[in-house]
Amino acid sequence: MQRIPCVLMRGGTSKGPFFHASDLPSDPALRDEMLIDLMGAGHELEIDGIGGGSPQTSKVAIISPSSHADADVDYLFVQVMVADRRVDTAPNCGNMLCAVGPFAVEQGLVAARDGKTLVRIRNLNTDSFVDALVHTPGGVVRYEGDTAIDGVPGTAAPVQLTFLDAVGSKTGKLFPTGQATDVFDGVPVTCIDMAMPMMIVDARHLGVTGSERPAELDADTGLLARLEALRL
């Protein structure tokens, strides 16, 4: 067993442990294997780890001082799979990103100012830059507030994020196919690369309303197969 310091934080609709990069193995393969064990991946409940048994609660943020002139800290996002013993470091996660600023201030990586503190973040997954504005009255991070977001109970202090170069983070273009709308297998879709590549589809073209509960959508195997076919 090893002692590895971390801070469990919520960012947006996600939560997970935040680590200093210096506290983890520098070898990516060893680091990923350690995170898989730490989160308990490979079991749907992640019972032998600190993961929460869902993609939203099986996420990791790794933070380090940045060597780039335009950033204060570097942020590497790691999505640890729940049922599978593997990780994904290709995409960014804007939810966990919300907690990077408060973590950086709390850990002394960025000096707090009275009122609000600007934390300049370089996301290593997409090699992009984000400015986070953290509420720090009296030079102390404030977590209480009246800001509410869908999917999270209660309210908290807001964190303003400004994505400085989010367009074409992976493909180099806002519309990777060169047009705003494509038709795949008879379904109109928009392929867009804004902070991360995604496909936008009108729910009506898939026979759903978009207001279904997650469990209902997860149980619709026909819908999931249709979405996967469109995605591919």
ChimeraX attribute file (.defattr): number of C-alpha atoms within 10 A of each C-alpha:
attribute: neighborCount
match mode: 1-to-1
recipient: residues
	/A:1	3
	/A:2	4
	/A:3	6
	/A:4	10
	/A:5	11
	/A:6	14
	/A:7	13
	/A:8	14
	/A:9	19
	/A:10	20
	/A:11	17
	/A:12	22
	/A:13	16
	/A:14	23
	/A:15	22
	/A:16	24
	/A:17	22
	/A:18	23
	/A:19	21
	/A:20	19
	/A:21	17
	/A:22	11
	/A:23	15
	/A:24	17
	/A:25	13
	/A:26	10
	/A:27	8
	/A:28	10
	/A:29	10
	/A:30	12
	/A:31	14
	/A:32	20
	/A:33	15
	/A:34	14
	/A:35	25
	/A:36	24
	/A:37	17
	/A:38	17
	/A:39	27
	/A:40	26
	/A:41	28
	/A:42	19
	/A:43	17
	/A:44	15
	/A:45	16
	/A:46	22
	/A:47	14
	/A:48	13
	/A:49	17
	/A:50	18
	/A:51	30
	/A:52	20
	/A:53	21
	/A:54	16
	/A:55	15
	/A:56	19
	/A:57	20
	/A:58	27
	/A:59	26
	/A:60	26
	/A:61	25
	/A:62	20
	/A:63	25
	/A:64	17
	/A:65	18
	/A:66	16
	/A:67	11
	/A:68	11
	/A:69	7
	/A:70	12
	/A:71	17
	/A:72	20
	/A:73	21
	/A:74	23
	/A:75	26
	/A:76	23
	/A:77	24
	/A:78	22
	/A:79	23
	/A:80	29
	/A:81	24
	/A:82	26
	/A:83	16
	/A:84	13
	/A:85	17
	/A:86	15
	/A:87	19
	/A:88	14
	/A:89	16
	/A:90	15
	/A:91	19
	/A:92	23
	/A:93	23
	/A:94	19
	/A:95	15
	/A:96	25
	/A:97	24
	/A:98	23
	/A:99	23
	/A:100	28
	/A:101	28
	/A:102	27
	/A:103	20
	/A:104	23
	/A:105	21
	/A:106	14
	/A:107	12
	/A:108	10
	/A:109	17
	/A:110	19
	/A:111	13
	/A:112	23
	/A:113	17
	/A:114	12
	/A:115	14
	/A:116	19
	/A:117	22
	/A:118	20
	/A:119	24
	/A:120	24
	/A:121	27
	/A:122	24
	/A:123	21
	/A:124	18
	/A:125	20
	/A:126	20
	/A:127	15
	/A:128	19
	/A:129	20
	/A:130	20
	/A:131	18
	/A:132	23
	/A:133	19
	/A:134	28
	/A:135	26
	/A:136	19
	/A:137	14
	/A:138	12
	/A:139	15
	/A:140	18
	/A:141	22
	/A:142	17
	/A:143	15
	/A:144	12
	/A:145	12
	/A:146	10
	/A:147	11
	/A:148	14
	/A:149	12
	/A:150	8
	/A:151	9
	/A:152	12
	/A:153	9
	/A:154	12
	/A:155	13
	/A:156	16
	/A:157	15
	/A:158	19
	/A:159	21
	/A:160	14
	/A:161	19
	/A:162	13
	/A:163	16
	/A:164	11
	/A:165	14
	/A:166	19
	/A:167	19
	/A:168	19
	/A:169	20
	/A:170	20
	/A:171	15
	/A:172	12
	/A:173	15
	/A:174	21
	/A:175	18
	/A:176	16
	/A:177	13
	/A:178	11
	/A:179	11
	/A:180	12
	/A:181	15
	/A:182	14
	/A:183	10
	/A:184	13
	/A:185	9
	/A:186	9
	/A:187	12
	/A:188	13
	/A:189	18
	/A:190	19
	/A:191	20
	/A:192	23
	/A:193	20
	/A:194	19
	/A:195	21
	/A:196	20
	/A:197	18
	/A:198	12
	/A:199	12
	/A:200	12
	/A:201	16
	/A:202	14
	/A:203	11
	/A:204	9
	/A:205	12
	/A:206	14
	/A:207	9
	/A:208	12
	/A:209	10
	/A:210	12
	/A:211	8
	/A:212	10
	/A:213	8
	/A:214	9
	/A:215	8
	/A:216	9
	/A:217	15
	/A:218	12
	/A:219	10
	/A:220	10
	/A:221	11
	/A:222	12
	/A:223	15
	/A:224	13
	/A:225	11
	/A:226	12
	/A:227	14
	/A:228	10
	/A:229	11
	/A:230	16
	/A:231	13
	/A:232	6
